[in-house]
Amino acid sequence: MMNELKIKTSAIKELFSNLQTQIQSITSENFEEKFQFSMETMMVIQSLKKGLAEKYGINNLAEYDPELIMKAKLIEESYDNIIGKFRKEVSKLEREISSLNNRKKITKYIR
């Protein structure tokens, strides 16, 4: 029984590491592919975690391997960082579009 806990928590940590690598490599060009992969990986992690939580209890799981909680928080931060990065890109594009529209208006006015 304890061997199952050890194997599955190790698998979850490995999945978290792979997930973090995938999240950090997301760009606007590969967003769909990488984001889909990250969602699928999260579903596998959730399934493993749920099974362990039902069998051992979530508090016992956290006590057994506190690193799981740390890795989960790192994943959350990675998602937040990617969202922030994309927000900055969107904001930059909005400013560029606004600037172009202003130039068009000025050009029309001058004619």
Buried (B, 14 or more C-beta within 10 A) or exposed (E): EEEEBEEBBEEBBEBBEBBBEBBEEBEEEEEEEBBEBBEEBBEEBEEBBEEBBEEBEEEEBEEBBEEBEEBBEBBEEBBEEBEEEBEEEEEEEEEEEEEEEEEEEEEEEEE
